Amino acid sequence: MSNLLIAQFWFNQSPGALIPAMALLLLGIIIFFLLAAIVSFILCQRKGFYRPLWYKTMNFFASNAIIGVVLYFFSQQMIPFLSARIWFAFWAIGMAAWMILIIIYAKKLPAKKKLLNQEKIFKKYLP
């Protein structure tokens, strides 16, 4: 755990393969992302108000699963520069930012739904 605070750990050009526990954790995360992408894809096929939200979550999980597989491959093959641990940090920061944007979008949906219902009620009486 103390290695996380050392710059040599993050910026080493050839850090070697992942330790088995971290490799299993990464594979578990990738499998979770794949399963979540499949569930989001199934929910995305439904017609409804929340379809764009499911589409965004499907893109999030599928894209991050692909990125995770690529990072896992580079780490296991010990490819110089591309197996640097800093890529995992960039991936985590990108996931956090993307998830924040999805959450912001999801928080705006109830207000949009209420406005849409009010507009539907108003248009009901128009010729």
C-alpha positions in Angstrom: 0.0 0.0 0.0 2.9 2.4 0.6 3.9 2.0 -3.1 0.8 4.0 -4.1 2.4 7.2 -2.7 5.7 6.7 -4.6 6.0 8.3 -8.1 8.3 5.5 -9.2 5.4 3.1 -8.9 3.1 5.1 -11.1 5.6 6.3 -13.7 7.7 3.2 -14.1 8.0 2.4 -17.9 8.2 -1.4 -17.3 6.5 -2.2 -14.0 6.1 -5.9 -14.7 2.9 -8.0 -14.6 0.2 -7.4 -12.1 0.3 -9.4 -8.9 -2.3 -12.2 -9.0 -4.7 -10.6 -6.5 -4.8 -7.4 -8.5 -5.1 -9.3 -11.8 -8.2 -11.2 -10.4 -9.6 -8.0 -9.1 -9.2 -6.4 -12.5 -10.8 -9.4 -14.2 -13.7 -9.2 -11.7 -14.2 -5.5 -12.5 -14.2 -6.3 -16.3 -16.7 -9.1 -15.9 -18.9 -6.9 -13.8 -18.7 -4.1 -16.5 -19.6 -6.7 -19.2 -22.6 -8.0 -17.3 -23.8 -4.4 -16.5 -23.4 -3.5 -20.2 -25.6 -6.5 -21.2 -28.3 -5.6 -18.6 -28.2 -1.9 -19.7 -28.4 -3.0 -23.4 -31.5 -5.1 -22.6 -33.1 -2.1 -20.7 -32.1 0.2 -23.5 -34.2 -1.8 -26.0 -37.4 -0.9 -24.1 -39.3 2.2 -25.2 -39.7 4.7 -22.5 -38.6 7.9 -20.9 -35.5 6.5 -19.4 -34.1 5.0 -22.6 -31.4 7.6 -23.0 -30.2 7.0 -19.5 -29.9 3.3 -20.1 -28.1 4.0 -23.4 -25.6 6.2 -21.5 -25.0 3.6 -18.9 -24.5 0.9 -21.6 -21.9 3.0 -23.3 -20.2 3.6 -20.0 -20.0 0.0 -19.0 -19.1 -1.4 -22.4 -16.4 1.2 -23.1 -14.8 0.7 -19.7 -14.9 -3.0 -20.1 -13.0 -2.7 -23.4 -10.5 -0.3 -21.8 -10.0 -2.6 -18.9 -9.3 -5.6 -21.2 -6.7 -3.5 -23.1 -5.0 -2.4 -19.9 -5.1 -5.9 -18.6 -3.5 -7.2 -21.8 -0.8 -4.6 -21.8 0.0 -5.3 -18.1 0.2 -9.1 -18.6 2.3 -8.8 -21.7 4.6 -6.3 -19.9 4.6 -3.9 -22.9 6.9 -1.0 -22.1 5.2 2.4 -21.5 1.7 1.0 -22.2 1.8 -1.2 -19.1 2.6 1.8 -16.8 0.4 2.0 -13.8 -0.5 5.6 -14.5 -2.9 4.4 -17.2 -4.9 2.7 -14.5 -5.1 6.0 -12.6 -6.2 7.8 -15.8 -8.8 5.1 -16.4 -10.2 5.5 -12.8 -10.3 9.3 -13.1 -12.1 9.1 -16.5 -14.6 6.6 -15.1 -15.3 8.9 -12.1 -15.8 11.9 -14.3 -18.1 10.0 -16.7 -20.1 8.5 -13.9 -20.6 12.0 -12.4 -22.0 13.2 -15.7 -24.4 10.3 -15.9 -25.6 11.0 -12.3 -26.1 14.6 -13.1 -28.1 13.6 -16.2 -30.2 11.1 -14.1 -30.9 13.8 -11.5 -32.4 16.1 -14.1 -34.8 13.4 -15.5 -37.6 13.7 -12.9 -37.9 17.4 -13.6 -38.0 16.7 -17.3 -40.6 14.0 -16.9 -42.8 16.3 -14.8 -42.5 19.1 -17.4 -43.3 16.6 -20.2 -46.4 15.4 -18.3 -47.6 19.0 -17.7 -47.0 19.7 -21.4 -49.0 16.6 -22.4 -51.9 17.7 -20.1 -51.8 21.2 -21.6 -51.7 19.9 -25.2 -54.6 17.6 -24.5 -57.0 20.5 -24.6 -55.6 22.2 -27.7 -57.3 21.6 -31.0 
